[in-house]
Amino acid sequence: MKAQVLTAESGPSALELTDVPDPTPAEGQVLVDIKSCGICFPDLLMSQGKYQLRMPTPFTPGTEVAGVVRQAPEGASVKVGDKVLVASIVGGFAEQLAASPEQLLPLPEGLTFDQGAALGINYQTALFALKLRAQTAPGEVVGVLGAAGGVGTASIMVAKAMGAKVIAIVHRKGAEELLRSAGADEVVQLEEGWGAELKKIAPEGVDVMIDPSGGEVFDEALRQVAPDGRYVVIGFAAGGIPTVKLNRVLFRNIAVVGAAWGEYVRTHPGVPALLHDELTEMIAAGLSPQVNTTYTLDQLPTALTDLAEGRILGKAVVHIAD
């Protein structure tokens, strides 16, 4: 089969499209024909040797798989022909993958494989952050930093499905149409004076601020959280890890909470299935995961480079097979 193999931890340029042996499932494992694989920051960080999980090279990255069961052991929770999502950690940028049944979730009815691959980490992270960590209530105002990225657009859509009003906060130009299509009620451009612009929309501040970016906007963003509000730290895509001025947290009676989905899943392995059930209900009610850019398997190095350099708006996937 064809697979993208990382030969060194030196970034996307170290990926090589290679013929490798078809995977042989171990006892109890399921063999999946991969149709699509999402592109996300863990893939990029793994290629650079910067992710918390480091694999010895050579290996095939790819964490957000959608495909069809080709082979399943007797008594497994899935059968041949089932359309599934796979939380694969690695191995997704290939034509086939062997995984344990516990890594598989059903592809929600009505979704394409590309949409299924887009659903993976981003929508799970968004629901985890908004519901489990921020306890967002219907009618609350949610601000989303880094709104034009994969986690950003997922957070907009999930927050809307939860009944919130959403303000998308974005630094990239030309993203307003994308953000409105995801459900943003208002869009604020991240430029000088953006805090005052947000205050015109939400004079008391936002009840929940979702931050997958970190970096230099943190101080101003924290000022935009209303009393009793929650500032949710998801990651540091902008590169900088900010520090918190606790006097603001104290005197405004706000909470700064972490939402490290991957680490939470490691200690609470049943959570992805629960979140998936709720996301499936949201999809049945009208939520439709966006796929904004597609690449072919041979284009994976370009895709990860585009992600690193901020050229991807929304969510991108590698389309592997029909």
C-alpha positions in Angstrom: 0.0 0.0 0.0 1.0 3.7 -0.3 1.9 5.6 2.9 3.5 8.9 3.8 6.5 7.9 5.9 8.4 10.4 8.1 12.1 9.7 7.8 13.4 12.3 10.3 11.9 14.7 12.8 12.7 17.7 10.6 9.3 18.8 9.5 7.0 18.1 6.5 9.9 18.0 4.1 11.0 14.7 5.7 7.8 12.9 4.5 8.2 10.5 1.7 5.3 8.8 -0.2 6.4 5.1 -0.1 5.2 1.6 -0.9 5.0 -0.3 2.4 3.6 -3.7 3.3 -0.1 -3.9 4.0 -0.7 -3.9 7.8 -1.4 -7.3 9.4 -3.9 -6.9 12.2 -2.8 -8.4 15.5 -5.2 -10.6 17.4 -8.4 -8.6 18.2 -7.6 -5.8 15.8 -9.7 -4.4 13.0 -8.3 -3.6 9.5 -9.7 -0.4 8.0 -9.5 0.9 4.4 -8.7 4.6 4.9 -10.8 7.1 2.8 -9.8 10.4 4.4 -7.5 11.7 7.1 -7.8 15.0 8.8 -4.8 17.5 9.0 -4.2 18.8 12.5 -1.5 20.4 14.6 -0.4 17.2 16.4 0.6 15.8 12.9 2.7 18.9 12.3 4.3 18.8 15.7 5.0 15.1 15.4 6.8 15.8 12.1 9.0 18.3 14.0 9.6 16.1 17.1 7.8 18.7 19.2 4.7 16.7 20.2 4.4 15.2 23.7 4.3 11.8 22.1 7.4 11.0 20.1 7.6 8.0 17.8 10.8 6.5 16.5 11.3 7.3 12.8 10.5 6.0 10.3 6.7 6.1 10.9 3.5 7.2 9.3 1.7 10.1 11.0 -2.0 10.7 10.9 -4.5 10.9 13.7 -8.0 11.6 12.3 -9.1 8.7 10.1 -12.4 8.0 8.4 -12.8 4.7 6.5 -14.5 1.4 6.0 -13.9 -1.8 8.0 -12.2 -4.4 5.7 -11.6 -7.1 8.3 -12.9 -7.6 11.8 -12.4 -10.4 14.4 -15.4 -12.5 15.4 -17.4 -10.9 18.1 -16.0 -7.4 17.5 -18.2 -4.3 18.0 -17.9 -3.6 14.2 -18.3 -5.7 11.1 -17.0 -5.7 7.6 -18.4 -2.7 5.6 -19.0 -0.5 8.6 -18.2 3.2 8.1 -16.0 4.3 11.0 -13.8 7.0 12.5 -10.5 5.9 14.0 -8.6 7.8 16.7 -5.4 6.4 15.3 -2.7 8.6 17.0 -0.4 7.6 14.0 -0.7 5.7 10.8 -3.6 7.6 9.2 -1.8 9.0 6.1 -1.9 5.7 4.4 -4.3 3.4 2.5 -4.9 1.0 5.3 -4.7 0.9 9.1 -4.9 -1.7 11.8 -6.5 -0.6 15.1 -8.2 -2.0 18.2 -12.1 -1.8 18.2 -11.9 0.6 21.2 -10.3 3.2 18.8 -13.3 3.1 16.5 -16.5 5.2 16.5 -19.3 5.0 13.9 -19.4 7.6 11.1 -22.5 9.7 11.8 -25.2 9.1 9.3 -25.2 11.6 6.4 -21.6 12.6 6.6 -19.0 12.1 3.9 -15.7 10.5 4.8 -14.0 13.9 4.4 -16.5 15.4 6.9 -15.9 12.4 9.2 -12.1 13.0 9.1 -12.8 16.7 9.9 -15.0 15.7 12.9 -12.2 14.0 14.9 -10.0 16.0 17.2 -11.3 19.5 16.5 -15.0 18.9 17.3 -14.2 16.6 20.3 -11.9 19.4 21.6 -14.5 22.1 21.1 -17.3 20.2 22.9 -14.9 19.1 25.7 -13.8 22.7 26.2 -17.3 24.3 25.9 -19.3 21.7 27.9 -17.0 19.8 30.3 -14.6 22.6 31.1 -16.5 25.9 30.6 -20.0 24.5 31.3 -21.4 26.9 28.6 -25.1 27.6 29.0 -27.7 28.5 26.3 -27.8 32.2 25.7 -24.3 32.9 26.9 -21.8 34.9 24.8 -18.8 32.9 23.6 -15.7 34.5 22.1 -13.5 32.4 19.9 -9.9 33.4 19.3 -8.1 31.9 16.3 -11.5 31.5 14.9 -10.4 30.8 11.3 -8.5 27.6 12.3 -9.8 24.1 12.5 -10.5 24.3 16.3 -11.9 27.8 15.9 -14.5 26.9 13.3 -15.4 23.8 15.2 -15.8 25.8 18.4 -18.1 28.3 16.6 -20.3 25.5 15.3 -20.5 23.6 18.6 -21.2 26.7 20.6 -24.1 27.6 18.2 -25.4 24.1 18.5 -25.4 24.6 22.3 -27.5 27.8 22.0 -24.8 30.4 22.5 -24.1 33.7 20.8 -20.7 33.5 19.1 -18.2 36.3 18.4 -15.4 35.1 16.1 -12.1 36.9 16.7 -9.6 36.5 13.9 -6.3 38.0 12.7 -6.4 36.7 9.2 -8.0 38.9 6.6 -10.7 37.6 4.2 -12.1 35.0 6.7 -15.4 36.7 7.5 -17.5 34.7 5.0 -16.1 31.5 6.3 -16.8 32.4 9.9 -20.3 33.5 9.1 -20.9 30.3 7.3 -19.8 28.4 10.4 -22.4 30.3 12.4 -20.6 33.3 13.9 -23.0 36.0 14.9 -20.3 38.7 14.9 -16.7 38.9 13.6 -14.0 41.0 15.2 -10.7 41.6 13.4 -7.7 41.2 15.6 -6.0 44.5 15.1 -5.3 47.6 17.2 -8.4 48.5 19.2 -10.0 45.1 18.8 -11.0 45.0 22.5 -13.0 48.2 22.2 -14.7 46.8 19.1 -15.6 43.7 21.0 -17.0 45.8 23.9 -19.4 47.4 21.4 -20.9 44.0 20.7 -20.7 42.6 24.3 -20.5 45.6 26.7 -20.1 43.3 29.8 -17.6 41.0 28.1 -17.9 37.4 26.9 -19.1 34.7 29.3 -16.7 32.2 27.7 -13.4 32.9 25.8 -12.0 30.0 23.8 -8.3 30.3 23.1 -6.5 27.7 21.0 -3.8 30.3 20.1 -2.1 31.8 23.2 0.5 34.4 22.3 0.5 38.2 22.7 -3.2 38.7 22.6 -3.8 36.9 25.9 -3.7 39.9 28.2 -6.3 41.9 26.1 -8.4 38.8 25.6 -8.5 38.2 29.4 -9.8 41.7 29.9 -12.7 40.9 27.6 -14.1 38.2 29.9 -17.2 39.2 31.9 -17.4 38.8 35.6 -18.2 35.1 36.5 -16.8 34.2 33.0 -14.4 31.5 32.0 -11.3 31.7 29.9 -10.5 28.3 28.3 -6.9 27.6 27.3 -6.8 24.9 24.5 -3.4 25.4 23.1 -0.6 27.7 21.9 -0.9 27.7 18.1 0.5 31.2 18.0 3.7 30.0 19.6 3.9 32.0 22.8 2.9 30.7 26.2 1.4 33.6 28.2 1.3 34.2 31.9 -1.7 35.1 34.0 -2.0 38.3 36.0 -3.9 36.8 38.9 -5.2 40.1 40.2 -7.5 40.3 37.1 -8.7 36.7 37.8 -9.4 37.6 41.5 -11.1 41.0 41.2 -13.2 40.1 38.2 -14.2 36.7 39.7 -13.3 34.9 36.5 -11.8 31.4 36.0 -8.9 30.4 33.7 -9.3 26.7 32.9 -7.3 24.3 30.8 -8.8 22.0 28.1 -6.1 19.5 27.2 -8.4 17.0 25.4 -5.6 14.5 24.6 -4.4 14.4 28.2 -7.9 14.1 29.5 -8.7 11.2 27.2 -5.6 9.4 28.5 -7.0 9.4 32.0 -10.7 9.2 31.0 -10.8 6.8 28.1 -14.6 6.7 27.9 -15.0 10.4 27.2 -14.5 10.3 23.4 -17.5 7.9 23.0 -19.7 10.1 25.2 -18.7 13.3 23.3 -19.2 11.5 20.0 -22.8 10.5 21.0 -23.5 14.2 21.7 -21.9 15.4 18.5 -23.9 12.8 16.6 -27.1 14.3 18.1 -25.9 17.7 17.0 -25.3 16.5 13.5 -28.8 14.9 13.3 -30.1 18.3 14.4 -28.3 20.1 11.6 -24.6 20.6 12.5 -22.5 19.9 9.4 -18.7 19.7 9.9 -16.9 21.9 7.4 -14.2 20.8 5.1 -12.6 23.9 3.6 -9.5 22.5 1.8 -8.7 19.0 0.5 -5.3 17.5 -0.5 -4.3 14.2 -2.0 -2.0 11.8 -0.2 1.1 12.8 -2.3 0.4 16.5 -1.3 0.7 15.9 2.5 4.1 17.7 2.9 2.5 20.8 1.2 -0.6 20.4 3.4 1.4 20.4 6.6 3.6 23.3 5.4 0.4 25.3 4.6 -0.9 24.6 8.1 2.4 25.7 9.7 2.4 28.9 7.7 -1.2 29.8 8.3 -2.4 29.3 4.7 -5.3 27.0 5.7 -8.6 28.6 6.6 -10.9 26.3 8.5 -10.3 22.6 8.3 -8.3 20.6 5.7 -8.3 16.9 5.1 -6.3 14.5 2.9 -8.7 12.6 0.6 -7.2 9.2 0.1 -9.8 7.1 -1.7 -13.5 7.3 -2.8 
